[in-house]
């Protein structure tokens, strides 16, 4: 006959009884301090650069960083802006569930990035554009620019 102690079967001696006090689901004092310091540091950096560059009113200068940045910060910024938190969390699960076939997506993404950087970016750079949508308006018209913007927004939402 099996004997039960404290709600745990003697068959599984390593199992322990856990109570959920809710502490893991809430912020503590340390969490609030770290979160506040991180937001404060980000705000201070933004205010500093806004103050230093307050006389430069050009949106193109703001979007391109005055064209003085090296490849590393630009690539890190582009990577951070194109990767969502959902993608970071779901990609390992996708590989686990469906296998390494997901690697083909990574290869095609890499090839697309290389082709874009070698063919399209030099054209946009020479023309002084800050976005693809400016090129669409110059090449076609404002309707095509708005259509491109709408398609991009739809793709990002869905």
MIZAKE-764769 format. One record per residue (C-alpha): residue number from 1; residue in three letters; x, y, z. Coordinates in nm, 2 decimals, padded with zeros to 4 digits, m for minus. Example, Ala and Ser with C-alpha at 12.3 -4.5 7.8 and 13.67 -1.06 7.14 Angstrom:
! MIZAKE-764769
REC/seq/type/px/py/pz
REC/1/Ala/01.23/m00.45/00.78
REC/2/Ser/01.37/m00.11/00.71
***
This chain:
! MIZAKE-764769
REC/seq/type/px/py/pz
REC/1/Unk/00.00/00.00/00.00
REC/2/Unk/00.13/00.34/m00.10
REC/3/Unk/00.18/00.60/00.17
REC/4/Unk/00.12/00.98/00.11
REC/5/Unk/00.30/01.24/00.31
REC/6/Unk/00.21/01.61/00.27
REC/7/Unk/00.03/01.56/m00.05
REC/8/Unk/00.34/01.41/m00.22
REC/9/Unk/00.36/01.04/m00.31
REC/10/Unk/00.65/00.85/m00.15
REC/11/Unk/00.70/00.71/m00.50
REC/12/Unk/00.84/01.05/m00.60
REC/13/Unk/01.07/01.15/m00.32
REC/14/Unk/01.22/01.45/m00.51
REC/15/Unk/00.89/01.62/m00.56
REC/16/Unk/00.82/01.91/m00.32
REC/17/Unk/00.51/02.10/m00.25
REC/18/Unk/00.52/02.46/m00.37
REC/19/Unk/00.30/02.74/m00.27
REC/20/Unk/00.26/03.04/m00.50
REC/21/Unk/00.28/03.35/m00.29
REC/22/Unk/00.27/03.58/m00.59
REC/23/Unk/00.61/03.72/m00.53
REC/24/Unk/00.75/03.60/m00.86
REC/25/Unk/00.48/03.79/m01.05
REC/26/Unk/00.53/04.13/m00.89
REC/27/Unk/00.81/04.39/m00.89
REC/28/Unk/01.01/04.43/m00.57
REC/29/Unk/01.20/04.74/m00.46
REC/30/Unk/01.52/04.64/m00.64
REC/31/Unk/01.32/04.59/m00.96
REC/32/Unk/01.17/04.93/m00.94
REC/33/Unk/01.51/05.09/m00.87
REC/34/Unk/01.68/04.92/m01.17
REC/35/Unk/01.38/04.99/m01.40
REC/36/Unk/01.38/05.36/m01.29
REC/37/Unk/01.76/05.39/m01.34
REC/38/Unk/01.74/05.24/m01.69
REC/39/Unk/01.46/05.48/m01.79
REC/40/Unk/01.64/05.77/m01.63
REC/41/Unk/01.96/05.69/m01.82
REC/42/Unk/01.78/05.66/m02.15
REC/43/Unk/01.60/05.99/m02.09
REC/44/Unk/01.92/06.16/m01.99
REC/45/Unk/02.10/06.05/m02.31
REC/46/Unk/01.80/06.17/m02.52
REC/47/Unk/01.79/06.51/m02.34
REC/48/Unk/02.17/06.55/m02.38
REC/49/Unk/02.17/06.49/m02.75
REC/50/Unk/01.86/06.70/m02.80
REC/51/Unk/02.04/06.98/m02.62
REC/52/Unk/02.36/06.94/m02.81
REC/53/Unk/02.19/06.93/m03.15
REC/54/Unk/01.91/07.18/m03.07
REC/55/Unk/02.01/07.41/m03.36
REC/56/Unk/02.00/07.13/m03.62
REC/57/Unk/01.63/07.12/m03.72
REC/58/Unk/01.66/06.88/m04.01
REC/59/Unk/01.47/06.56/m03.99
REC/60/Unk/01.71/06.41/m04.24
REC/61/Unk/02.00/06.48/m04.01
REC/62/Unk/01.81/06.33/m03.72
REC/63/Unk/01.72/06.01/m03.91
REC/64/Unk/02.07/05.95/m04.06
REC/65/Unk/02.27/06.06/m03.76
REC/66/Unk/02.44/06.33/m03.97
REC/67/Unk/02.59/06.05/m04.18
REC/68/Unk/02.88/06.03/m03.94
REC/69/Unk/02.80/05.69/m03.78
REC/70/Unk/03.01/05.38/m03.86
REC/71/Unk/02.86/05.05/m03.98
REC/72/Unk/02.85/04.89/m03.63
REC/73/Unk/02.60/05.13/m03.46
REC/74/Unk/02.39/05.15/m03.78
REC/75/Unk/02.37/04.77/m03.81
REC/76/Unk/02.29/04.73/m03.44
REC/77/Unk/02.01/04.99/m03.47
REC/78/Unk/01.86/04.82/m03.77
REC/79/Unk/01.88/04.48/m03.61
REC/80/Unk/01.71/04.61/m03.30
REC/81/Unk/01.44/04.78/m03.49
REC/82/Unk/01.35/04.49/m03.72
REC/83/Unk/01.35/04.22/m03.45
REC/84/Unk/01.05/04.21/m03.23
REC/85/Unk/01.03/04.06/m02.89
REC/86/Unk/00.78/03.80/m03.02
REC/87/Unk/01.03/03.69/m03.28
REC/88/Unk/01.31/03.66/m03.02
REC/89/Unk/01.09/03.45/m02.80
REC/90/Unk/00.92/03.24/m03.07
REC/91/Unk/01.22/03.15/m03.30
REC/92/Unk/01.37/02.89/m03.06
REC/93/Unk/01.03/02.73/m03.02
REC/94/Unk/00.98/02.73/m03.40
REC/95/Unk/01.32/02.55/m03.44
REC/96/Unk/01.23/02.30/m03.16
REC/97/Unk/00.89/02.22/m03.31
REC/98/Unk/00.97/02.21/m03.68
REC/99/Unk/01.35/02.14/m03.69
REC/100/Unk/01.64/02.31/m03.86
REC/101/Unk/01.43/02.39/m04.17
REC/102/Unk/01.39/02.73/m04.01
REC/103/Unk/01.76/02.78/m04.11
REC/104/Unk/01.64/02.84/m04.47
REC/105/Unk/01.46/03.14/m04.35
REC/106/Unk/01.78/03.27/m04.19
REC/107/Unk/01.97/03.21/m04.51
REC/108/Unk/01.72/03.39/m04.73
REC/109/Unk/01.70/03.68/m04.48
REC/110/Unk/02.08/03.71/m04.49
REC/111/Unk/02.08/03.71/m04.87
REC/112/Unk/01.81/03.97/m04.89
REC/113/Unk/02.00/04.20/m04.65
REC/114/Unk/02.32/04.16/m04.85
REC/115/Unk/02.14/04.23/m05.19
REC/116/Unk/01.96/04.53/m05.04
REC/117/Unk/02.27/04.68/m04.89
REC/118/Unk/02.47/04.64/m05.21
REC/119/Unk/02.21/04.74/m05.47
REC/120/Unk/01.95/04.97/m05.31
REC/121/Unk/02.13/05.15/m05.03
REC/122/Unk/02.40/05.31/m05.25
REC/123/Unk/02.13/05.46/m05.47
REC/124/Unk/01.93/05.60/m05.17
REC/125/Unk/02.26/05.73/m05.02
REC/126/Unk/02.36/05.92/m05.34
REC/127/Unk/02.01/06.06/m05.37
REC/128/Unk/02.01/06.17/m05.01
REC/129/Unk/01.69/05.99/m04.92
REC/130/Unk/01.61/05.89/m04.56
REC/131/Unk/01.35/05.64/m04.65
REC/132/Unk/01.23/05.41/m04.93
REC/133/Unk/00.90/05.60/m04.94
REC/134/Unk/01.07/05.91/m05.05
REC/135/Unk/01.21/05.72/m05.35
REC/136/Unk/00.86/05.58/m05.43
REC/137/Unk/00.72/05.93/m05.43
REC/138/Unk/01.00/06.06/m05.66
REC/139/Unk/00.99/05.76/m05.89
REC/140/Unk/00.61/05.73/m05.91
REC/141/Unk/00.37/05.96/m05.71
REC/142/Unk/00.23/06.03/m05.37
REC/143/Unk/m00.04/05.76/m05.41
REC/144/Unk/00.22/05.49/m05.46
REC/145/Unk/00.41/05.62/m05.16
REC/146/Unk/00.10/05.60/m04.94
REC/147/Unk/00.02/05.25/m05.08
REC/148/Unk/00.37/05.13/m04.99
REC/149/Unk/00.33/05.28/m04.64
REC/150/Unk/m00.01/05.11/m04.60
REC/151/Unk/00.12/04.77/m04.72
REC/152/Unk/00.42/04.80/m04.48
REC/153/Unk/00.19/04.88/m04.19
REC/154/Unk/m00.04/04.59/m04.27
REC/155/Unk/00.25/04.36/m04.29
REC/156/Unk/00.39/04.47/m03.96
REC/157/Unk/00.05/04.44/m03.78
REC/158/Unk/m00.04/04.10/m03.93
***
